[in-house]
């Protein structure tokens, strides 16, 4: 496939610009990945698939802490077992109207089902590993023909991005390798039962026809805004906001206009202008999540692994030194008279080493080094460092309950957990902005376009901008930070009210119920609408008034009856 509008020299120029943006942090990523996530650094370190790459890691403290970090974020931020967001407008009054609330709940459920039906929750685990180590993770989202989404987690160092003025990644250049067989299966099309080779280089065609399927071919994919997109025209075909260009890197290493030899043979000028595929999409097909970064930097700069890297290396060094010290204690290097070199020396139990008189005067064999490794202080130092690593990965918070069973009261545990949850807030805010919001907004837009089970929105919501509101465990912890103070206030009012019941007139219990619903993101319907509550109270008050009137009428009728009886009795007495 060849295009007149997109020249390969422009694509290669864009690729070189994007790679230059990544160069400042390349060595840092290699160091971080080598120590914390070796198998994800294979692209940067040119490792082979399945190659052992973690033999240098001796102390696994950070490996366990990272595992807890990923598991905690999977359940606390994007849980697969409970809703972690809901959709709505900025107008809360509009959201709580019965028809609107019913449709919004259905819409939220359909988006959650879409995430469940794809591989998002599996991919999210890989994302959190990358995010916890190199402070950045990325997805490429593939919209498949069976109305499902497939989330590709990109290998660190295999993609490069360029930001706009607001810090959003708007251009992505992705590099990958595919075998000849996989390449043809992915990008190939058949005409009349035969492969159409118009979008492949002559080298790929020759290798495929010769049965050389296992050779890897380097591929480049560029995702960017479509310059030909016209907002005034209907969306469809090539008139979509985003474009994806894929081509063989081996056919484009040299300038596009030249003919140059590569590792797989000569590259013709014609092959230098071919594209494996050109596709268009309505939605931005990639997401780059990152932690804190200054300026307009494309990558995250702050995270647990980069903060703990010095401790990780020190713990590893201490573990090796401790093993060496123990080895010297158990099997020390020995020194003694040179005449003993000729004897049959052995360290086996119940063995005998003969000594001549000269050797006896020199006290025979003895260790070369007088070992005093101080194992106790070393162990204490290591434990202190391990606790610091756990704190940097939030493992002390994420594993608090499992590490402190039945050691505190429920009130103490709740207070400590709430305090620890606040610590994770800054990291969570960056994750919300760069990961959570783009993920949910992508799925929301996809469901609106593709879900046949979603009815049209109510008239009140037509034309309204819908946005996600996060209700995950982490989000609730941030939102409910003031609830302990509210609980103390209610408890104090209850105590005072026992002395003076008039104090209860000051407490607005309706506001308390609404506040708890807001802070804890309670399910819809648990709290009744205020209008219904007011109607129920008015009805109860009217019924009480009617009951009181009926009682008053009954009392008046009884009194009249008693007066009538007394009058009759008086008449009888007079007649007598």
Order of alpha helices (4+ residues) and beta strands (2+ residues): alpha-alpha-alpha-beta-alpha-alpha-alpha-beta-beta-beta-beta-alpha-beta-beta-alpha-beta-beta-beta-beta-beta-beta-alpha-beta-alpha-beta-alpha-alpha-alpha-alpha-alpha-alpha-beta-alpha-alpha-alpha-alpha
